[in-house]
């Protein structure tokens, strides 16, 4: 599969998750997912089996360690992309606040829109509004994309 086809498949898969209820640590389309679970599900559909076991994590895991665990894990399995050079099909990681580790993930589906799972809501496609752009910390491309 070529890079453009892989990106298109990732976008289609992310959109297929829209409406999946938010459920912490879950990754089952139509049943439940958190932001990482959405990306894990897209990975399984586009790349194949997940590359590592999912460690236990609480909703406030990043605040406790201050380490960039999500970005480090993504960097082990995906190609880093400069946040200024993001393209549809890329995985985006956000910081909730300055000085905090990135702990929210989304998939860019157009230059202006992303799909993500947000606590208290369902997986949704939203605008990559200025609020989100200011918090974009890291971006990654799936292997081969």
N, C-alpha and C positions, 0 to 999 in steps of 0.2 A: 504494500500500500504506500502510495506517495505521500509527501508531507501535506499537500493541500487536501487530499482525500482524508487523511487522518484528522486534520483540523475540522473538516466538515463533519466527520463522524462524531468527534468529541462534542461539537456544538449541538448536533441533533440529539445525542444521548443526554446531554445536560438538560435540554428543553423537554425531553421525555420524562424527566423527573419532576417537572413543574406540578405543583399541587401535592407532592409528597409531604406529609406532616413532619414538623420538626420533632426529632427524637434524639436526645443526647446519645452519642456513640453508635447510633444505628447507621446502616447503609443498605437499605432494601427499598428499591424503587416502588412507589405507591403505598408503602407501609410506614416508613420512617427513616429520617436521615438528619444528621447535623451537617455543618458545612464541610467538614472533613469526609464524612460519609458520602456526600454527593461526589466529591472529587474521587474518592475510592471507587465508587460505582462507575464513574466515567472511565477511570483507568481500566477496570475489569472489562468493560465493553470495547475499549479501543486498543489497549496494550496487551491485556491478558491477566493472569493471576497477580494478585498484589505482591509487591516485592519484599515486604517485611510484615511481621506480625504487628498488630496495633497494640501499643502499650496502653495500660490503664491511664485514664485521665479524667479529672474532675472539671467542671465548668471553669474553675478559676486556676487551672494548672499553670498557666504562664506567669501569673502574678507571683506564685510561690518561688519559682526558680529564676526568673528574669532571663533565662536562656532562650535563644532563638531556635527552639526545638523543632517547630514546624518547618521553618526555612531550612534548617540543617538536613532534616529528613527529605524534603523536596529536592535539595541540592544533590543528595546521594543518588537520586533516581531520575531526575529530569535535568534539562539544560536550562541554566539561568538565563534570563532575558532582562535587559535594562528596563526599568519601569517606563521610561520615556519611549521605548520601542515595542510596546505590547501590541499584539495582533489577535484577532479572533481565534479562539482555540487555546489561548494561554491560560494558565492557572495564575490567579492573583492572590496575594497574601496581604492582609491589612493589619495595621495597629489600631486598637481602639483609642489609644491616647499616646501622645509623645512620651518617649522613654519606656514604654511597655513593649514587650515582645509581640511580634505579629502572631495573631491567633485566630484570624478569620480568613476563610478561603472562598473563592468564587471562580467561575469560569467565564472569561470574556466571550460573548457570542456575536457582538458587532463592535465596531469601534466605540460605540456609545452605550452599550448595554451589557449586562452580566447576569448570570444565573447564580443564585446562592441560597443557602438555607440559613434562616435567622431564627434564633431562639424566640419562641412564642408565636411563630408563623409557619407557613408552609414554604417549600422550595418555590421561588418566584424569579421572574425575569424583571430586572429593574434598570433604571438609568445609572450609568457610572457618573453620578453627579459630582459636583465639586467637593462635596463633603467626603465622598469615597476617594476621589483622586488625591486629596490631601493626606489621606491615611494609607495610601498604597505604599508598601514597604519593599515587596519582592514580587517578582514574576518568574514563571517557569514555563517551558514548553515540554510537552510529552516527548518521550524518546521517539525519534523519527519524524517529528512534526517541525 
